[in-house]
Amino acid sequence: MAELSRTMLARSRVGTLMTAGTAGAKPAATVVALLGDPRGRPVVWLDPASPALAEVIARPTVSVRLSPDRLGVLVIEGNAAQLPADKQGGQVPIRLEPSSVHVILGTRHNVELTAYTRARPDPLRRDAPRILAHLRHAHASDLLACLRAQISSDIEWAEPTGLDRHGLQLAILTGQGTGIVRLPFPRPVATLDELGAGLAAALRCQCRADDPPTP
């Protein structure tokens, strides 16, 4: 969960800042540009005239909520600190020092802070969206045939939903309902080059879906 949460932050460029609200006001949500620093601290940008900035200064206990792609929801809570204004755009960067981290994947998972700080984003995160899209578009039938042969002939449908250094994740449908299948790599990898030739070739495939099959 620590690595997943750091990956979610690294893949997000937009999030929702939740402020506690000034005295007598309700908490407010503001969509913000977002980046994460090397320690996993979210940095968001606010307009100097934004009511949200005034609320953050008055009550710096805030949270950031983000949901990149299909990775679920990440919520980081903590204390906000104002950084020097952006000289180019005039925006005010606000850095959040996490006090609690939660990943929501159907259920809510608490992430231990020390593990979160030490974890690093998944090294395949930049390639994963492109690879998954290609597998879904060009190789759905191949994946289904593989799963039927290797796992169960009862699988009626499959779609790749996740790729990380540990393996490939797929959503499946059988006569019993839906489920999730993980196809683990022999060992965690930092690059696709570390996989065997067969696996690496399959994940790096850049064929066109409308090309005729190879005889």
WOJO-V169242 format. One record per pair of residues at least 24 apart in sequence whose C-alpha atoms are under 10 Angstrom apart, sorted by sequence separation. I is the first residue (numbers start at 1). J is the second residue. If there is no record, write none. Layout:
I:J  I:J
This chain:
10:34  11:35  12:36  28:52  56:80  57:81  76:100  77:101  135:159  136:160  155:179  164:188  165:189  166:190  9:34  10:35  11:36  27:52  56:81  57:82  75:100  76:101  77:102  135:160  136:161  147:172  164:189  165:190  9:35  10:36  56:82  75:101  76:102  133:159  134:160  135:161  164:190  165:191  9:36  10:37  15:42  17:44  28:55  74:101  75:102  76:103  132:159  133:160  143:170  164:191  165:192  8:36  9:37  10:38  16:44  17:45  27:55  74:102  75:103  132:160  133:161  144:172  7:36  15:44  17:46  22:51  53:82  73:102  74:103  75:104  131:160  132:161  6:36  10:40  12:42  14:44  21:51  22:52  25:55  34:64  73:103  74:104  132:162  151:181  9:40  13:44  21:52  72:103  73:104  74:105  131:162  132:163  6:38  9:41  10:42  20:52  22:54  23:55  32:64  34:66  64:96  71:103  72:104  73:105  129:161  131:163  6:39  7:40  9:42  19:52  21:54  22:55  31:64  63:96  71:104  72:105  73:106  75:108  128:161  129:162  6:40  18:52  19:53  21:55  22:56  29:63  30:64  31:65  42:76  60:94  62:96  63:97  64:98  71:105  72:106  74:108  128:162  129:163  147:181  5:40  6:41  17:52  19:54  20:55  21:56  22:57  23:58  27:62  29:64  31:66  41:76  42:77  61:96  62:97  63:98  70:105  72:107  73:108  74:109  75:110  76:111  128:163  168:203  19:55  20:56  22:58  23:59  29:65  40:76  44:80  60:96  61:97  62:98  63:99  67:103  127:163  128:164  132:168  147:183  18:55  19:56  21:58  22:59  41:78  43:80  45:82  48:85  57:94  63:100  64:101  65:102  66:103  67:104  125:162  127:164  128:165  132:169  18:56  20:58  21:59  42:80  43:81  44:82  45:83  47:85  56:94  61:99  63:101  65:103  125:163  132:170  17:56  19:58  20:59  21:60  41:80  43:82  46:85  53:92  124:163  125:164  19:59  20:60  21:61  43:83  45:85  53:93  124:164  125:165  128:168  163:203  19:60  20:61  21:62  45:86  50:91  53:94  122:163  123:164  124:165  19:61  20:62  47:89  48:90  49:91  50:92  122:164  123:165  124:166  18:61  19:62  20:63  47:90  48:91  49:92  121:164  122:165  18:62  19:63  46:90  47:91  48:92  122:166  17:62  18:63  19:64  45:90  46:91  47:92  48:93  17:63  18:64  45:91  46:92  47:93  16:63  17:64  18:65  44:91  45:92  46:93  16:64  17:65  44:92  45:93  46:94  15:64  16:65  17:66  44:93  45:94  14:64  15:65  16:66  43:93  44:94  45:95  14:65  15:66  16:67  43:94  44:95  14:66  15:67  42:94  43:95  44:96  13:66  14:67  15:68  42:95  43:96  12:66  13:67  14:68  41:95  42:96  43:97  11:66  12:67  13:68  41:96  42:97  9:65  11:67  12:68  40:96  41:97  42:98  9:66  11:68  12:69  40:97  41:98  8:66  9:67  10:68  11:69  17:75  37:95  39:97  40:98  8:67  9:68  15:74  16:75  17:76  18:77  34:93  36:95  39:98  70:129  8:68  11:71  15:75  17:77  33:93  34:94  35:95  36:96  69:129  7:68  8:69  19:80  34:95  8:70  8:71  139:202  7:71  8:72  127:191  8:73  9:74  124:189  127:192  5:71  8:74  9:75  123:189  124:190  139:205  4:71  5:72  9:76  122:189  123:190  124:191  135:202  138:205  4:72  5:73  6:74  122:190  123:191  124:192  135:203  138:206  139:207  5:74  123:192  134:203  135:204  138:207  4:74  5:75  134:204  135:205  138:208  139:209  5:76  131:202  132:203  134:205  135:206  137:208  138:209  131:203  134:206  137:209  138:210  130:203  131:204  134:207  136:209  137:210  138:211  130:204  131:205  134:208  135:209  128:203  131:206  134:209  40:116  41:117  127:203  130:206  39:116  40:117  127:204  39:117  40:118  38:117  39:118  40:119  38:118  39:119  40:120  38:119  39:120  40:121  38:120  38:121  71:161  70:161  71:162  69:161  70:162  69:162  8:103  5:101  5:102  5:103  2:101  4:103  5:104  1:101  2:102  1:102  2:103  1:103  5:111  4:111  1:109  2:110  3:111  1:110  2:111  1:111  2:112  6:116  10:120  11:121  1:112  2:113  5:116  6:117  10:121  11:122  2:114  3:115  4:116  6:118  7:119  9:121  10:122  2:115  3:116  6:119  7:120  8:121  1:115  2:116  3:117  5:119  6:120  7:121  8:122  11:125  1:116  2:117  3:118  4:119  5:120  6:121  7:122  10:125  11:126  2:118  3:119  4:120  5:121  6:122  7:123  10:126  2:119  3:120  4:121  5:122  7:124  8:125  1:119  2:120  3:121  4:122  7:125  2:121  3:122  7:126  7:164  4:164
